[in-house]
Amino acid sequence: MTSAAVPGADATPSPRTILRPGDVITDAAWPVAGGVRSVHVIRIGGAGMSAVARLALEAGLRVSGSDSQDGQFIAPLRAAGARIGIGFDAGLLAEDVDLVVVSTAVRADNPEVIAARERGIPVIHRAAALAGLLRGREVIAIAGTHGKTTTTGMAVTALRGAARDPAWALGAAVPDLGRNAGFGAEPGAAGDLALVEADESDGSFLAFAPRTAVVTNLEPDHLDFHGDAATLTAAFDALTTRIEPGGTLVVCADDEGAEALGRRAAARGTAVLRYGTAEDAHWRLRAEQAGPRGTRIEVDTPRGRIDVELSVAGHHNVLNALGALAASASAAPAAPLAELGAGLATFTGASRRFDVAGTAGGVTVVDDYAHHPREVAATIAAAQGIVRDQGRGGRVLVVFQPHLYSRTRAFAAEFAAALSSADRAWVMPVYGAREDPDPAVDARTVTAHAAATVEPLAAGDDLAAQVGGVARPGDLLLMLGAGDIVETTPDVMAALGVPPEHG
């Protein structure tokens, strides 16, 4: 589906949100009565959950947690003072725990959830915990079907460039920021702004009452939770009604779903800023030029023209940059525009967002989180631009791991169309994540709609050997997906290290 499939104002279903009484989630707001001194975070190793833990530690709370396995965020949290166990065990809940924080991925039969229930300890969703930890700051909530992490990171660096030091919470690692959450550049810093990556997947972004809300795009996704596009759209409409009085909604004018959302919000009296290539956009892209180190952009703004040398590539990242500039300028109207632009220029990308893993056998290998058809298409387009500019006759090769059986089923034809734009592509078995296996959905669900250059892989197929037998010097290989595909990248690179034989 494209953004054109998103219903308009005539669709008025009730929004769905996980923030209501249920088997696990009990509160839509941070419980302040009695004071919270100690929190326990279940699945603390996840990007979003570790952000909660990080902020809690910086707020001076005692933090414990658990996860099914070790991960990149756990060691830094331990070093900062968190007590973390591997495996889920009721014994990990200390006697002094005041609050248990969970995500939608934590089930009601988790032994730590059961123990918290038996002991009368409140169990809340991570978004409610974030809203509580950031209470007292002006919140800039950055939402959208995709682009949230990058846009949030860009806005933080832009504000830092203007000597503003906001708090932030992200769902991925961002090397430029040093960690995925914090109250400022240095732990313990004080400030008045907070940027959060606001998650629409379970409607939990409704925990926030932002001063500024950004919507990068709005098109169908996460239908396993929302059920249909109209209900997902209703959740975004509900978010716009939670903007503080006098606050601002920032939308991408180039995205039909976000643009329509902005029109509906404006009709209700909300101030709306639009960014993109549209002639009447408040933040209008006049020109973009790809270069060896990124992209140079010229932008007309409500405060005059600005030129920025971005350190990232791709038109989708140009739009993300416009959204970040508009949001940061709205949140900090006294900040000099040139300083915001200089800060934005220092942003080099988020983890697994066009991450160059390295070069092997003359092939550049890139890891990317793309897991929605539009993201896949945008990432391939960015790669094609890079290969074209290099002028070495290289090709764009793609290995794609579908994420969720429900998403694969719903967008099979759209995934196929995006992958067919690459020179060669392979589709791995579906990464089920939180969903139970569906034997009716596999790689062939996608490739059945694709060109002959898109091949399905089954469990046990030697991906590294297949890619190594096709790739040649000058090619760019994309490893795409939100699952564990990143763990296969080293094997693929090892296979590429031996020059393949070509006929």
Secondary structure, DSSP 8 states (H G I E B T S, - for coil): --GGGS--TT-------S-SSSSS---SS---TT---EEEEETTTSHHHHHHHHHHHHTT-EEEEEESS--TTHHHHHHTT-EEEES--GGGS-TT--EEEE-TTS-TT-HHHHHHHHHT--EEEHHHHHHHHTTTSEEEEEE-SS-HHHHHHHHHHHHHHTT---EEE-SS--GGGSSSEESSSSTT---SEEEEE---TTSGGGG---SEEEE----S--HHHH-SHHHHHHHHHHHHHTS-TT-EEEEETTSHHHHHHHHHHHHTT-EEEEEES-TT-SEEEEEEEEETTEEEEEEEETTEEEEEEESS-SHHHHHHHHHHHHHHHHH-TTS-HHHHHHHHHT----TTSSEEEEEETTEEEEEE---SHHHHHHHHHHHHHHHHHHTS---EEEEE--B-HHHHHHTHHHHHHHHHTSSEEEE---B-TTS---TT-SHHHHHTTS-TTEEE--TT--HHHHHHTT--TT-EEEEE-SSSGGGGHHHHHHHHTS-----
